[in-house]
Structure formats: structure tokens, C-alpha cells
Amino acid sequence: MAGKKIYNESKRRFTMTLTETAIQWLEQKQLELGANSLSDVIERMAREKWNKQ
């Protein structure tokens, strides 16, 4: 999906290393939010936090 436009911004590939606990938490959030992927979860949470500032 790198290069795809979403939210009027280009996406870029980014690699993370997470503990199993963090991955399980993100997977639970994915289910709660109905998100398409773990990266979608992170994107939504970051935008929500950013918009609250």
C-alpha cells in the first residue's frame, strides 16, 4: 500500500518491532474499531489523538 493516498496524504512503508503483548492489544483494538489492519488501527488512533490537541 506504500504510496497509496488516504486522508489526502501519501502512505509510506514503515517497519516496527513489537512485543507479543503490544500486538495482541492492537489486534483487540482492530476488532473493536472494525479496522482493516493493524496499521489502520495505529492510523486511526494517531489521528484521533492529533485532532484532540
C-alpha positions in Angstrom: 0.0 0.0 0.0 3.0 2.3 0.1 2.3 5.4 -2.0 -1.4 5.0 -1.8 -3.3 8.2 -0.9 -5.5 8.2 2.2 -6.6 11.2 4.2 -5.2 13.3 1.3 -1.7 12.1 2.3 0.7 9.6 0.7 1.4 6.5 2.7 4.9 5.1 3.1 6.2 1.8 4.3 7.4 1.7 8.0 8.7 -1.3 9.9 8.1 -1.9 13.6 9.2 -4.5 16.1 6.6 -5.0 18.9 6.2 -7.4 21.8 3.5 -10.1 21.6 1.6 -8.1 24.3 1.5 -5.0 22.1 0.5 -7.0 19.0 -2.3 -8.7 20.9 -3.5 -5.3 22.2 -3.5 -3.9 18.7 -5.4 -6.9 17.4 -8.1 -6.4 20.1 -8.3 -2.7 19.1 -8.7 -3.8 15.4 -11.7 -5.9 16.3 -13.2 -3.1 18.5 -12.8 -0.5 15.8 -13.6 -2.7 12.8 -10.3 -1.6 11.3 -8.9 -3.3 8.2 -5.4 -3.9 9.6 -3.1 -3.1 12.5 -1.7 -0.2 10.5 -5.3 1.1 10.2 -5.6 0.9 14.0 -2.5 2.9 14.5 -3.6 5.5 11.9 -7.0 5.9 13.5 -5.6 6.3 17.0 -2.9 8.7 15.9 -5.5 10.9 14.0 -7.9 10.8 17.0 -5.1 11.9 19.3 -3.9 14.6 16.9 -7.4 16.0 16.4 -7.8 16.3 20.2 -4.8 18.7 20.5 
